[in-house]
Amino acid sequence: MVTRRSFIASVAVTAVTSSISRAKEGPFPPGKYFDMHTHLGQTWNSTQVLTSEALLRWMDAHDISQAVILPLINPEASSYPLTPDFVLTETKPYRDRLIPFCTIDPRTSYRGGHKGLVEMLQRYIDRGAKGFGESKPGIPFDDPRNMALFAACGEAGLPVLFHLDNQRNTDKPGLPGLQKVLIQNPKTNFIGHGPGWWASISGDATQESLGGYPKGKTIPGGAIDQLMEKYPNIYGELSAGSGANSISRDLEFGREFLIRRQDRIMFGTDFLAPGQQVPQFELFEQKLDLPAKVEEKIFRYNARKLLKLL
């Protein structure tokens, strides 16, 4: 029989336990993951609209504490433009969990040179943007127009999340264009994503493989390892099929890579539509057995540190 006194005591214990559990999360909402790559709205003409509320329900179901919301404005990036203004407006009621980024197409007309670009970015920063991306224009990665944007992002303090393949932000095997970008923009942090970036985990990456999901054993000496060894301003996030494939194609190498680069890698999904299948959860929860400290960094800490949320 539950008395009034025992019921009150039980409620008090539950409240204290909940408070302690929440305190372990610090200032952040509870959840195992920080998702570095999601979208809102209708990305492709073949996908359904994803609302903020639907995304939050999906996050709750998958133990995701917070997620970056990326606009898409490059014509090569999506069927419909998803502008920074749209992202900033949609995320405003949920900023404790939904972290907005901003972007500018490098082919955009603007005035004022470098100062004008910085002022454009500052407009978004003042409204809450924490990063730049998804950068996905159909030009070479080291194109001068990209270079101008990357330099402005460095001055504005915005990390750049880029997509790289054989159509967008194009490069060659070994990623010489990306290396040039890193050298010329040491104050700008970059976050790699996409087939071209993740195919470069292997030392045998070809031009063809930069546009797909290569299979088979990973060969040591890939461009990602080499660039991370030389340049402190390059990171990677494991979203989409390309990110999951880079680890699952050779689980032994993939696990060693994650441990070796544990300070530079971040969890991500590229979730953009209701019902989308996301391979990252099975990969991390069933196929990899990472040390707890490594999981903490990749799942949450690295992203929050890079975005200056800590």
Number of C-alpha atoms within 10 A of each C-alpha: 4 8 8 9 8 11 11 12 12 13 11 12 12 12 12 12 12 11 11 11 12 15 13 10 13 10 11 16 14 18 17 16 23 25 27 26 24 23 25 23 20 19 21 15 10 9 15 15 16 17 18 20 12 14 20 18 12 15 20 14 9 13 13 21 21 26 26 24 31 30 30 28 23 24 13 15 21 16 16 16 18 20 17 23 15 15 24 24 12 19 21 16 11 13 14 14 21 23 25 31 26 29 27 22 18 21 12 8 6 11 8 9 10 15 12 13 20 20 14 16 24 18 12 20 20 9 13 17 23 22 27 28 26 26 27 27 25 20 19 20 28 21 14 13 15 21 18 17 20 27 20 25 24 18 15 19 21 26 24 26 24 22 23 27 26 19 18 22 23 24 22 19 20 23 21 15 17 24 19 13 20 23 13 14 20 15 20 23 22 24 23 23 26 26 24 31 29 33 32 27 24 22 18 16 22 16 15 15 19 25 21 18 19 21 13 9 14 23 14 14 14 20 24 22 17 16 19 15 11 12 14 15 18 23 25 25 27 26 26 21 19 21 26 25 24 24 24 22 16 15 17 13 19 20 17 13 16 18 17 13 18 17 16 20 24 29 26 27 24 22 23 23 22 14 10 11 12 16 16 21 14 11 16 17 10 9 12 15 11 15 9 8 12 17 20 16 19 24 23 21 20 21 27 17 11 18 15 10 12 12
